[in-house]
Amino acid sequence: MTSLPAPRKPLTALVLIYGALLLYASLMPYDFTGVGDWRQLWRGEFWNHWPFNPRARISGSDVVSNLVLYAPLGLLLATRGRFSRLGAPTIFLFSTLFCSLLSLGVETLQGMTLSRTPSAADWLLNTLSGMTGALCGTLRGKTVWERGHGRLVKRWRERPLDILTLMVAGLLAADALSPFLPTILLSQVWRNLKNAHFDLFNGLAQHPWHGWLVTRILVYLILTCLLAAWGKETTRVRDWWRAALLATALTFALELSKPFIVSRTFNLANIATGAAGAAAALLIGPLLAPRLSRRRKLELGILALLVYGFYLAWTPFNFSLDGELLRRKIPRPIELLPFYHYAMGASLNHARLFVQAIALNGILIYLLRIRFPSVDGTRWWVIPAMLLTGMIGLLQEVGQLLLPGRTPSMTDVYCFMLGGALGAWVSRHHRSPQEDY
């Protein structure tokens, strides 16, 4: 087993990657018009937004997204700075100033485009966002990173299955809490409760039976199996009971939180189907787990990931061979730019989809690497991994060309390839695959 990597190296990489993604996404689709009227920009359009113009309107989602957007960059910068010899005040000021100047540069460049609108309000909110992240990173970033990084890497080296369990639970929580717009307004909470589905049969009618089967029962069955194996080489009956209770508690807690999220409503069917998946794992897990070989378990996990991915991409399966529809849905050249649709959407839900696509395909490649240990684990494994996940993503998007209600996106294909590269890189830096499960 190799020694743990220096904690500052991944920090530097994260700062560069996140900063580049911010700059890249903020200027999409790059429809620059040349040098404009700078006096008009700075005197009028730039300041013609709330709060500098009290009569202007601004949406709550814009405020939340701008307050969140630069916080990770400020946090990462300040945390990385704490590993240097600079003092805490200098690190805080530098991180805040860097975020502010980056945001100001982005807003200025947006004044030279057709699709983007420069805004001093965005600059102000982004600066506050970066300042908040920088403050957290300056005060506690180094300590938290050293402890978290060390424990995470050690746990990954010893029990990668536990990290996969946390990833699955995190994706479920992100899906339940999307669009990440919490509210404590009683009127909004009451409105969500009035639209809730407390009747089980009425709640089940909101989605087709196969939707509940794939996205709820199957997912919570897998989560329960992962929880039962948490930190253990072998499982006992009481481990399965504990796992089923934890999985049911998770779906119950996530559903109770939905009335406090804008545009989300409570649905009793979500709890019932999640609990059904946990119960199914409790019934079949203790019987099948000891009898299935490691290879069969891996194959079932790979199959479940593929079924889940294609289901999400192709539901509701109303394929139509309509030539006119096909011509309208063929992507324009600008839409072939990496991450075009997520950047133009610019919402926290798009960020969730971005992370979900990368994570699921990273897990898929990792499981394939463990299942087929004869595959070369050198750096060249990244190339076939990207090609494989890219082909899977392309197949899904081609299928969406024939679905009237779906919009194909090359962004998803790029995310699939990025997830494949990440999974291949992680598997290359892991110990011998034969010892993992």
N, C-alpha and C positions, 0 to 999 in steps of 0.2 A: 504493500500500500504506500502511495506517495504521501509526502508531507502536505499539510494544509497550505493552500495558496495564501500569499500576503493579502490582508484584508483591504489594503489601499488600491491594489490593482483593479479589482472589479469595480471599485468606486470610480476610478478614473474613466473606465470604459462606460459606465452608466451615465456619467456627466456628459461625455462626448455624444453618446447615442441619444440621450434625451434632448440635449440642446439642439442637435442636428434635426431631430424629428419635429421639434417646435418650429424651427426656422422653415423646414421643408413644408410642413402642413399649413403654416400660417400664410404662405404666399401662393398656395395652390389656387387657381390653375395656371399661374404665371402668364397672365394676359397683360403684360406690361405695355404701356402706351408711350413710353419715353419720358423725358423730363417734362413735368407739368408746371403749372403756375404755383410756385412754392409760397408766394405771398398769400394767395387765396387759400392754400392748404392750411397754413399756420394761423391765419387770421379768422377763417370762417369754418370750414368743414371739420377741421381737427377738434375744435372746441364746441361744436354744435351738438353736444350730447350731454345727458345727465351725468354728474350733478352740476356741470359748468353751465348748462342751459336747463334751468329748473322746469321749463315747460316741455322738455323732451321726454320721451318715454323710453324705458329700458325694461326688458323682460327679466323675470326672476332667474330664468335658466341662464341668461347671459351673465348675470352677476355671479351665480354660483360657479359656472364654468371658468370665468376669468379669475375668480378667487382661488380656484383649485389648480389652474393650469401651470403656474410657475412655482407653486409650493414645492413640488418634488425637486425641481432644479435647484432652488435655494437650499433645500435640505441636503441634497447630494453635494453641492459645492462646499457648504459650510462643514459638513462631515469630513469631506476630503481634506479641507484646509486644516482641520484639527490634528491631522497626522503630520503637519509641517511644524516649523518653529515659530510661526506667526502667533501673535497674541489673539485672544478671543475677540476683543473689540475690532481689531483689524480684519479678522476673518468675517465677522458679521457685516461690517460695512462693505467689504469687497464683494461678498456674495449678493448683498442687496443691490449694490450699484451695478453689478454685472447683469442681474435679472432686469433691472430697470432700463439699462442701456440697450439690452437685447430687445426688450419689448418696444422701446422707443424706435429702434432701428426697423423693427418689423412694421410698426404702424406707419412710419415714414415711407417705407417701400410699398405698403399697401395703397398709399396715395397715388402711386404710379400705375395702378392696375385698374381694370374695368370692373372686376367682380368683387373687390374688397373695398371696405370703407375705413379710412383711418379714424381713430377715435381716441381722444385724450382720456375718456372714461375707461377704455380698455387698458390704456397705459397705466393709469392710476391703480386700477384693480389688480393688474398683473404685478405692479411694484409691491403692493400690499401682500399679494400672494407670495412673491419671492422673499419678502421680508419675514413673513411668518415662518416659512420653511427654513430660512437662514437662522432665525432665532432658535428654532428647535434643534437644528443641526449644531449650532454653536454650543448650546447648553448641554445636550445629551447625546448628540449624534455619534461621537466617537465611541462612547461607552456602549451604547445600544448596538452599534454596528459590530464592534469587536465581539461582544457576547453573542449576538444573533448570528453573525457570520460563522463564528467558530462552531456553535451548536448545530447550525443548519448543515454545514459541510460535514461535520462529524456524523450527524444523523444520516445524511445522504450516503455517506460511505458505508455505514454499518447497516442501515435499514431504509433503503430507498423507497420501499413500499409505504412507509409512514409519511414521507413527503408527498407521494402521489395521493395519499388519503387527504392530506391538507389541501392539496390543489383541487381535488374534486369537491370538497366541502366549500372551498372558497368560490369556485365557479357557481355552485348552487346558490350561495348567498348573494353573489353579484347578480345572478339572473332574477332572484326574488326582489332585490332592492332597486333594480333598474327602474326608472331613469335617474336614480340617485338624487332625488329632489325631496329631502325631508321637509315636513311641515308640522307645526304645532298650532296652526290656526284651527280653532274649534269648528269653524264653518266648513273648512276643507275636510277635516277628519270626519265630521258628521256626514258630509256628502259622500265620502268613501264608504262609510258604514251603511248608509241608505242604499248604496249600489252593491253591497256585499251579497254573496250567495250563501246563506245559512242553510238552505235546503240542499241536501246532498244530491238528489236527482236533478234538480235544477242546475247545480254546479257542474255535474258531470256532462250535462247537455251543452256546455260551453265549448267543448272540444270533442272530436271524434274518439272512439274507443282506442284506436291505435295510437293516438296522441298521448293518452294517459298511459298506455302500455309502454311506449318507448321512452318518453321524456320524464315520466314519473316513476312508474313501478320498476322498470329496468334500472334506472339511475340509482334509485334508493336501494335496490337489491345489491348493486355493485358496491355502493357506499357502505352498506352493512357488512358485506364480506370483507372490505378493507378495514373497517373498524374492528372486526373480530380478530384480525391478524395483527393488530397494532402492537408493535414491540415484542412479538412472540414468533417462535418458529413453528409451534403447533398450537392448535386451538382446542378448547374444551367447551362443553355445553354452556357453562356460565358465561364464557366469553361471547358466545353468540347472543345470549339473552341481553347482556350489557350493550352489545353493539346495536341490537334492534331497538332498545330503549333510547340510546343516544341518537340514532337516525330519526326515530319518531319525534324525539324532543326537538331536533333541529328543524324539521319541517313544520312543527307546531309553532316554534318561536319565530321562524321566518314569516309564516302566514299572519301571526299576530302583529307583526311590525308593518304590514302593508297599509293599514289605514293611515299611517303616519308618513306615507310616501305619496306625493302628488301623482295622480292618475293611476294608482294601484288600488285594488279592492280585495277584501278577504273572500276566500272561496274554500268552503269546507271540503270540497272534493280534492283539493291539493293535499290537505292533511290526510284524508282517507286513502288516497292512492300512494302517498309516500309511506304511510304506515303499512299498506298492503305489500309494498316492495320490501320493507323491513321484515314483515311477517313471512314472506316467501323465502327470504334468505334464512330466517330462523328455522324454517321447516326443512329446506333442502340442503342448507349449508353443512350442518353436522353429519349428514348422511353421505353427501357427495365429496366434500373437501378431502377427507382422508383417502378416498378411492381414486381421485384424479391425480395424475402425475403433474409435475411442474410444467411440462410442455403443454398439456391439455389446458391448464389454467391460463397460461399465457395466450394460447390460441383463442380461448373463449373471450379473454379481455380484448384482444385485437379485433375479433369479430364484433364484439359489442361496440367498440369505438367506430368501426366502419358503418355499422347499421345506424348508430346514433347520428353520425355526420351526414350520411346520405338522406336520412329521414328529415333532418332539419333543412337540408338544401332543397329537397324535392316535394315536401308536403305543400299542397294537398293532393299531389299526384294527378292533377287534371291536365295531362299532357294534350297538346293540340298541335296538329300539323298545319299551321296557318302560315302561308308564305309571307303575307303582308305583315303579320305580327313578328315573324322572324326577322324581316328586314328592319323593322322599327327598333328591335331590341339589340341589334348588332352594335357593339360599343363604338363610339366615336374615337378618333385617334387620341384626343386629349384624355379620354377615360382609361387609356392604357397606361397612364403614368402610375408609378407605384403609390398605393394608398390614396388614390384620388378620391374615391367615394367617402372614405372615413374622414379625410381632411376637409372635404366640402361639407360634410355633415356636421363636423366639429361639435359633437355632443358627447357627454360622458357615456351614453349607451354605445356609441361607436367605439369608444375606448374599450368598453367591456367586450365587444365583439372582436376587436383587435387582439386583446389578450386571450380570449377564449379560443380563437382559431390557432394562435401560436401554441397555447398550452396543450390543446387536444392533439395536435399533430406532433408536438414534441414527445408527448407520452406514447403515441402510436409508434414512432420511430424507436424510442427507447425499448419498448416491449418487443419490437421486431428484432432489435439487436440482441436482446437477451434470449429470445426464442431461437435465433440462428447464430450461435456463438462462433461458427466457422467464418462468418463474415468478417472481413478485415476491419480491425478497429482503429486503423491509422486515420490520419486527417483526410485521406481520400474517400473515406466513408461518407463524408459530408455531401459529396457530389451526387452519388446515387440516391441518398436520402432526400435531397432537394428535388431531384427529378421525380422520384416516386410520389412524394407529397404534392408536387406541382401537377402531376398527371391526375391524381385523385381530385384535386381542386378544379382542374380544367374540366374533368368529366362532370363534376357537379354543376359547374357554370354552364356547360353546353346543354345539360338537361334543363336548366332554368330558361334557356331560350324557347323551349316548348311549353312553358308554364305561363299562362296569361297573367297571373298575379305576382310573378317573381321577376326581379331585375338582376340579370347576370352582372358580375363585377370581377374585373381582373384583380382588384384589391384583395379579394379573398384568396385568389391563387397565389399572390405574392406572400400573403400571411401564412398560407399552407407551407410554402417553400421555406420561409423563415423559421417556422416551427420545426420543420424537418431538419434544417441545419442545426438548430439549437439542440434537438434531441440527439443528433449524431455527435455533436460536440460534447454533450454531457456524458453520453455512453462511452466516449473515448477516454474521458477523464475518470472513469469509474474503475473499480477493481474488476477482477475476472468475472464475467457474466455468469459462469457456472455456480458462483457462490452467492448469488443475489437472493434466490428464493428457495 
